[in-house]
Amino acid sequence: MDGIELRQTRQLQVGDTLENAFGRTYEVTKVSPIGRGIRVQYVTADGVAGRFTAAPEAISRVRVAPVSHAA
């Protein structure tokens, strides 16, 4: 099962998968500074493109793959 990591918007990278409180996922396609904020462009699992602008210190929920603890 994938875990959730909280990251500041400035730490997002292309390819990250964001998850909202309802479990919908959004794949980050572009991150760029705009004024004092950061614009994040994404695509949903349905293929619909969108974007949002947030403060650099805003928190986003990022889905992360589990880490294997094999020795």
N, C-alpha and C positions, 0 to 999 in steps of 0.2 A: 504494500500500500504506500502511496506517495504521501509525503509530509508537507506541511505548510511552513514557510519561513517568512518572517516579516522583514521587509527591506525598505530603505528610504528610496524614493523615486530616483534620485541621482545614481543609485546602484543598479538600476534595471539595465538589462542588456537585451539585444535582439536575440530571439529564441526562447526567452523566459516565458513561462506560462503563468499568467495571473489567474487567480480564482476568487470569485466573489462569495459572499456569505451564503448564497443559494447553491453553490457548487458549479456554476457556469464557468467555463474556462475561456481565456483569451490569450492568444499567442502574440507576443510583442514582435512587431515587424520593423519598427524604427523608433529611436529615441533621439530627440534633439532639443537643445536649449532654445527657449523663446522668451525674450524679455527677462524677467526675474524668475520665470518658471521653466518647466520641462514639458515638452509635448511628447506624448507616448501614442504611437499608432499601433493598432492591433487588428487581428482578424479572429472572428469567433469560429467555433467548431463547424458552424453552418456555412462558413465562407464569407460572412458579412464583415466588411471593413469598418473600422471606427477609430476614434481618437479621443484623448482627453488631455487636459493640461493641468499640472499639479505643481505645488511648491516642491523644491528639491528635497526638503526634509519630510514631506508627506510619506505616510506608510502604505505600502502595498503588500498584499498577500501573494506570495510566489510559491507555486507548487515545485517541490524538489523530490527527486528520486531517492529512494532509501539507500543508505550506505551499507554495503556488505561488511560484516564484522568477521569475515573468514580470516584465519591466520595463515 
